[in-house]
Amino acid sequence: MSDYRQLVEESIQKCESSAAGLRVAAKQVANNTAKNSFEQAAKELEETVSKCKIALKQLY
């Protein structure tokens, strides 16, 4: 496996984990503004993960 591929796959896993953590945090906070911000950040991370997966597929 290429070094960059492993690096990207590890980054994808970290982003997925971070998105999940933000969703958990969003469920636990009472402040709606904070909740919405956490949910939006999680959504953006998930979109980034999707783009990275597409880019990896384009390399092979």
Phi and psi restraints in degrees (range 20) as a CNS / XPLOR table:
assign (resid 1 and name C) (resid 2 and name N)
       (resid 2 and name CA) (resid 2 and name C) 1.0 -67.4 20.0 2
assign (resid 2 and name N) (resid 2 and name CA)
       (resid 2 and name C) (resid 3 and name N) 1.0 146.9 20.0 2
assign (resid 2 and name C) (resid 3 and name N)
       (resid 3 and name CA) (resid 3 and name C) 1.0 -57.6 20.0 2
assign (resid 3 and name N) (resid 3 and name CA)
       (resid 3 and name C) (resid 4 and name N) 1.0 -42.7 20.0 2
assign (resid 3 and name C) (resid 4 and name N)
       (resid 4 and name CA) (resid 4 and name C) 1.0 -66.6 20.0 2
assign (resid 4 and name N) (resid 4 and name CA)
       (resid 4 and name C) (resid 5 and name N) 1.0 -34.7 20.0 2
assign (resid 4 and name C) (resid 5 and name N)
       (resid 5 and name CA) (resid 5 and name C) 1.0 -64.6 20.0 2
assign (resid 5 and name N) (resid 5 and name CA)
       (resid 5 and name C) (resid 6 and name N) 1.0 -44.2 20.0 2
assign (resid 5 and name C) (resid 6 and name N)
       (resid 6 and name CA) (resid 6 and name C) 1.0 -63.0 20.0 2
assign (resid 6 and name N) (resid 6 and name CA)
       (resid 6 and name C) (resid 7 and name N) 1.0 -42.1 20.0 2
assign (resid 6 and name C) (resid 7 and name N)
       (resid 7 and name CA) (resid 7 and name C) 1.0 -60.7 20.0 2
assign (resid 7 and name N) (resid 7 and name CA)
       (resid 7 and name C) (resid 8 and name N) 1.0 -44.5 20.0 2
assign (resid 7 and name C) (resid 8 and name N)
       (resid 8 and name CA) (resid 8 and name C) 1.0 -66.9 20.0 2
assign (resid 8 and name N) (resid 8 and name CA)
       (resid 8 and name C) (resid 9 and name N) 1.0 -42.4 20.0 2
assign (resid 8 and name C) (resid 9 and name N)
       (resid 9 and name CA) (resid 9 and name C) 1.0 -63.8 20.0 2
assign (resid 9 and name N) (resid 9 and name CA)
       (resid 9 and name C) (resid 10 and name N) 1.0 -37.9 20.0 2
assign (resid 9 and name C) (resid 10 and name N)
       (resid 10 and name CA) (resid 10 and name C) 1.0 -67.0 20.0 2
assign (resid 10 and name N) (resid 10 and name CA)
       (resid 10 and name C) (resid 11 and name N) 1.0 -38.9 20.0 2
assign (resid 10 and name C) (resid 11 and name N)
       (resid 11 and name CA) (resid 11 and name C) 1.0 -65.3 20.0 2
assign (resid 11 and name N) (resid 11 and name CA)
       (resid 11 and name C) (resid 12 and name N) 1.0 -39.2 20.0 2
assign (resid 11 and name C) (resid 12 and name N)
       (resid 12 and name CA) (resid 12 and name C) 1.0 -60.6 20.0 2
assign (resid 12 and name N) (resid 12 and name CA)
       (resid 12 and name C) (resid 13 and name N) 1.0 -45.3 20.0 2
assign (resid 12 and name C) (resid 13 and name N)
       (resid 13 and name CA) (resid 13 and name C) 1.0 -61.7 20.0 2
assign (resid 13 and name N) (resid 13 and name CA)
       (resid 13 and name C) (resid 14 and name N) 1.0 -40.7 20.0 2
assign (resid 13 and name C) (resid 14 and name N)
       (resid 14 and name CA) (resid 14 and name C) 1.0 -64.9 20.0 2
assign (resid 14 and name N) (resid 14 and name CA)
       (resid 14 and name C) (resid 15 and name N) 1.0 -41.3 20.0 2
assign (resid 14 and name C) (resid 15 and name N)
       (resid 15 and name CA) (resid 15 and name C) 1.0 -65.0 20.0 2
assign (resid 15 and name N) (resid 15 and name CA)
       (resid 15 and name C) (resid 16 and name N) 1.0 -41.9 20.0 2
assign (resid 15 and name C) (resid 16 and name N)
       (resid 16 and name CA) (resid 16 and name C) 1.0 -62.1 20.0 2
assign (resid 16 and name N) (resid 16 and name CA)
       (resid 16 and name C) (resid 17 and name N) 1.0 -42.1 20.0 2
assign (resid 16 and name C) (resid 17 and name N)
       (resid 17 and name CA) (resid 17 and name C) 1.0 -65.1 20.0 2
assign (resid 17 and name N) (resid 17 and name CA)
       (resid 17 and name C) (resid 18 and name N) 1.0 -42.4 20.0 2
assign (resid 17 and name C) (resid 18 and name N)
       (resid 18 and name CA) (resid 18 and name C) 1.0 -64.4 20.0 2
assign (resid 18 and name N) (resid 18 and name CA)
       (resid 18 and name C) (resid 19 and name N) 1.0 -41.6 20.0 2
assign (resid 18 and name C) (resid 19 and name N)
       (resid 19 and name CA) (resid 19 and name C) 1.0 -61.9 20.0 2
assign (resid 19 and name N) (resid 19 and name CA)
       (resid 19 and name C) (resid 20 and name N) 1.0 -42.7 20.0 2
assign (resid 19 and name C) (resid 20 and name N)
       (resid 20 and name CA) (resid 20 and name C) 1.0 -63.1 20.0 2
assign (resid 20 and name N) (resid 20 and name CA)
       (resid 20 and name C) (resid 21 and name N) 1.0 -41.8 20.0 2
assign (resid 20 and name C) (resid 21 and name N)
       (resid 21 and name CA) (resid 21 and name C) 1.0 -62.7 20.0 2
assign (resid 21 and name N) (resid 21 and name CA)
       (resid 21 and name C) (resid 22 and name N) 1.0 -39.8 20.0 2
assign (resid 21 and name C) (resid 22 and name N)
       (resid 22 and name CA) (resid 22 and name C) 1.0 -66.5 20.0 2
assign (resid 22 and name N) (resid 22 and name CA)
       (resid 22 and name C) (resid 23 and name N) 1.0 -36.3 20.0 2
assign (resid 22 and name C) (resid 23 and name N)
       (resid 23 and name CA) (resid 23 and name C) 1.0 -67.1 20.0 2
assign (resid 23 and name N) (resid 23 and name CA)
       (resid 23 and name C) (resid 24 and name N) 1.0 -38.4 20.0 2
assign (resid 23 and name C) (resid 24 and name N)
       (resid 24 and name CA) (resid 24 and name C) 1.0 -62.9 20.0 2
assign (resid 24 and name N) (resid 24 and name CA)
       (resid 24 and name C) (resid 25 and name N) 1.0 -45.2 20.0 2
assign (resid 24 and name C) (resid 25 and name N)
       (resid 25 and name CA) (resid 25 and name C) 1.0 -61.3 20.0 2
assign (resid 25 and name N) (resid 25 and name CA)
       (resid 25 and name C) (resid 26 and name N) 1.0 -41.1 20.0 2
assign (resid 25 and name C) (resid 26 and name N)
       (resid 26 and name CA) (resid 26 and name C) 1.0 -60.7 20.0 2
assign (resid 26 and name N) (resid 26 and name CA)
       (resid 26 and name C) (resid 27 and name N) 1.0 -35.2 20.0 2
assign (resid 26 and name C) (resid 27 and name N)
       (resid 27 and name CA) (resid 27 and name C) 1.0 -73.4 20.0 2
assign (resid 27 and name N) (resid 27 and name CA)
       (resid 27 and name C) (resid 28 and name N) 1.0 -21.0 20.0 2
assign (resid 27 and name C) (resid 28 and name N)
       (resid 28 and name CA) (resid 28 and name C) 1.0 -96.5 20.0 2
assign (resid 28 and name N) (resid 28 and name CA)
       (resid 28 and name C) (resid 29 and name N) 1.0 -17.3 20.0 2
assign (resid 28 and name C) (resid 29 and name N)
       (resid 29 and name CA) (resid 29 and name C) 1.0 -89.9 20.0 2
assign (resid 29 and name N) (resid 29 and name CA)
       (resid 29 and name C) (resid 30 and name N) 1.0 147.2 20.0 2
assign (resid 29 and name C) (resid 30 and name N)
       (resid 30 and name CA) (resid 30 and name C) 1.0 -88.6 20.0 2
assign (resid 30 and name N) (resid 30 and name CA)
       (resid 30 and name C) (resid 31 and name N) 1.0 -25.8 20.0 2
assign (resid 30 and name C) (resid 31 and name N)
       (resid 31 and name CA) (resid 31 and name C) 1.0 -74.2 20.0 2
assign (resid 31 and name N) (resid 31 and name CA)
       (resid 31 and name C) (resid 32 and name N) 1.0 117.7 20.0 2
assign (resid 31 and name C) (resid 32 and name N)
       (resid 32 and name CA) (resid 32 and name C) 1.0 -65.3 20.0 2
assign (resid 32 and name N) (resid 32 and name CA)
       (resid 32 and name C) (resid 33 and name N) 1.0 -33.9 20.0 2
assign (resid 32 and name C) (resid 33 and name N)
       (resid 33 and name CA) (resid 33 and name C) 1.0 -64.7 20.0 2
assign (resid 33 and name N) (resid 33 and name CA)
       (resid 33 and name C) (resid 34 and name N) 1.0 -45.7 20.0 2
assign (resid 33 and name C) (resid 34 and name N)
       (resid 34 and name CA) (resid 34 and name C) 1.0 -64.6 20.0 2
assign (resid 34 and name N) (resid 34 and name CA)
       (resid 34 and name C) (resid 35 and name N) 1.0 -43.3 20.0 2
assign (resid 34 and name C) (resid 35 and name N)
       (resid 35 and name CA) (resid 35 and name C) 1.0 -56.8 20.0 2
assign (resid 35 and name N) (resid 35 and name CA)
       (resid 35 and name C) (resid 36 and name N) 1.0 -47.9 20.0 2
assign (resid 35 and name C) (resid 36 and name N)
       (resid 36 and name CA) (resid 36 and name C) 1.0 -64.3 20.0 2
assign (resid 36 and name N) (resid 36 and name CA)
       (resid 36 and name C) (resid 37 and name N) 1.0 -38.0 20.0 2
assign (resid 36 and name C) (resid 37 and name N)
       (resid 37 and name CA) (resid 37 and name C) 1.0 -65.3 20.0 2
assign (resid 37 and name N) (resid 37 and name CA)
       (resid 37 and name C) (resid 38 and name N) 1.0 -43.3 20.0 2
assign (resid 37 and name C) (resid 38 and name N)
       (resid 38 and name CA) (resid 38 and name C) 1.0 -63.0 20.0 2
assign (resid 38 and name N) (resid 38 and name CA)
       (resid 38 and name C) (resid 39 and name N) 1.0 -43.1 20.0 2
assign (resid 38 and name C) (resid 39 and name N)
       (resid 39 and name CA) (resid 39 and name C) 1.0 -65.5 20.0 2
assign (resid 39 and name N) (resid 39 and name CA)
       (resid 39 and name C) (resid 40 and name N) 1.0 -39.9 20.0 2
assign (resid 39 and name C) (resid 40 and name N)
       (resid 40 and name CA) (resid 40 and name C) 1.0 -65.7 20.0 2
assign (resid 40 and name N) (resid 40 and name CA)
       (resid 40 and name C) (resid 41 and name N) 1.0 -42.4 20.0 2
assign (resid 40 and name C) (resid 41 and name N)
       (resid 41 and name CA) (resid 41 and name C) 1.0 -62.8 20.0 2
assign (resid 41 and name N) (resid 41 and name CA)
       (resid 41 and name C) (resid 42 and name N) 1.0 -40.4 20.0 2
assign (resid 41 and name C) (resid 42 and name N)
       (resid 42 and name CA) (resid 42 and name C) 1.0 -63.4 20.0 2
assign (resid 42 and name N) (resid 42 and name CA)
       (resid 42 and name C) (resid 43 and name N) 1.0 -42.8 20.0 2
assign (resid 42 and name C) (resid 43 and name N)
       (resid 43 and name CA) (resid 43 and name C) 1.0 -61.2 20.0 2
assign (resid 43 and name N) (resid 43 and name CA)
       (resid 43 and name C) (resid 44 and name N) 1.0 -43.0 20.0 2
assign (resid 43 and name C) (resid 44 and name N)
       (resid 44 and name CA) (resid 44 and name C) 1.0 -65.7 20.0 2
assign (resid 44 and name N) (resid 44 and name CA)
       (resid 44 and name C) (resid 45 and name N) 1.0 -38.2 20.0 2
assign (resid 44 and name C) (resid 45 and name N)
       (resid 45 and name CA) (resid 45 and name C) 1.0 -63.7 20.0 2
assign (resid 45 and name N) (resid 45 and name CA)
       (resid 45 and name C) (resid 46 and name N) 1.0 -41.4 20.0 2
assign (resid 45 and name C) (resid 46 and name N)
       (resid 46 and name CA) (resid 46 and name C) 1.0 -65.1 20.0 2
assign (resid 46 and name N) (resid 46 and name CA)
       (resid 46 and name C) (resid 47 and name N) 1.0 -36.3 20.0 2
assign (resid 46 and name C) (resid 47 and name N)
       (resid 47 and name CA) (resid 47 and name C) 1.0 -66.6 20.0 2
assign (resid 47 and name N) (resid 47 and name CA)
       (resid 47 and name C) (resid 48 and name N) 1.0 -38.4 20.0 2
assign (resid 47 and name C) (resid 48 and name N)
       (resid 48 and name CA) (resid 48 and name C) 1.0 -64.7 20.0 2
assign (resid 48 and name N) (resid 48 and name CA)
       (resid 48 and name C) (resid 49 and name N) 1.0 -42.1 20.0 2
assign (resid 48 and name C) (resid 49 and name N)
       (resid 49 and name CA) (resid 49 and name C) 1.0 -58.2 20.0 2
assign (resid 49 and name N) (resid 49 and name CA)
       (resid 49 and name C) (resid 50 and name N) 1.0 -45.8 20.0 2
assign (resid 49 and name C) (resid 50 and name N)
       (resid 50 and name CA) (resid 50 and name C) 1.0 -59.5 20.0 2
assign (resid 50 and name N) (resid 50 and name CA)
       (resid 50 and name C) (resid 51 and name N) 1.0 -44.4 20.0 2
assign (resid 50 and name C) (resid 51 and name N)
       (resid 51 and name CA) (resid 51 and name C) 1.0 -63.2 20.0 2
assign (resid 51 and name N) (resid 51 and name CA)
       (resid 51 and name C) (resid 52 and name N) 1.0 -40.4 20.0 2
assign (resid 51 and name C) (resid 52 and name N)
       (resid 52 and name CA) (resid 52 and name C) 1.0 -66.1 20.0 2
assign (resid 52 and name N) (resid 52 and name CA)
       (resid 52 and name C) (resid 53 and name N) 1.0 -39.6 20.0 2
assign (resid 52 and name C) (resid 53 and name N)
       (resid 53 and name CA) (resid 53 and name C) 1.0 -64.9 20.0 2
assign (resid 53 and name N) (resid 53 and name CA)
       (resid 53 and name C) (resid 54 and name N) 1.0 -40.5 20.0 2
assign (resid 53 and name C) (resid 54 and name N)
       (resid 54 and name CA) (resid 54 and name C) 1.0 -63.1 20.0 2
assign (resid 54 and name N) (resid 54 and name CA)
       (resid 54 and name C) (resid 55 and name N) 1.0 -44.3 20.0 2
assign (resid 54 and name C) (resid 55 and name N)
       (resid 55 and name CA) (resid 55 and name C) 1.0 -61.9 20.0 2
assign (resid 55 and name N) (resid 55 and name CA)
       (resid 55 and name C) (resid 56 and name N) 1.0 -41.3 20.0 2
assign (resid 55 and name C) (resid 56 and name N)
       (resid 56 and name CA) (resid 56 and name C) 1.0 -62.4 20.0 2
assign (resid 56 and name N) (resid 56 and name CA)
       (resid 56 and name C) (resid 57 and name N) 1.0 -40.7 20.0 2
assign (resid 56 and name C) (resid 57 and name N)
       (resid 57 and name CA) (resid 57 and name C) 1.0 -64.7 20.0 2
assign (resid 57 and name N) (resid 57 and name CA)
       (resid 57 and name C) (resid 58 and name N) 1.0 -32.3 20.0 2
assign (resid 57 and name C) (resid 58 and name N)
       (resid 58 and name CA) (resid 58 and name C) 1.0 -69.8 20.0 2
assign (resid 58 and name N) (resid 58 and name CA)
       (resid 58 and name C) (resid 59 and name N) 1.0 -19.2 20.0 2
assign (resid 58 and name C) (resid 59 and name N)
       (resid 59 and name CA) (resid 59 and name C) 1.0 -79.6 20.0 2
assign (resid 59 and name N) (resid 59 and name CA)
       (resid 59 and name C) (resid 60 and name N) 1.0 -15.4 20.0 2
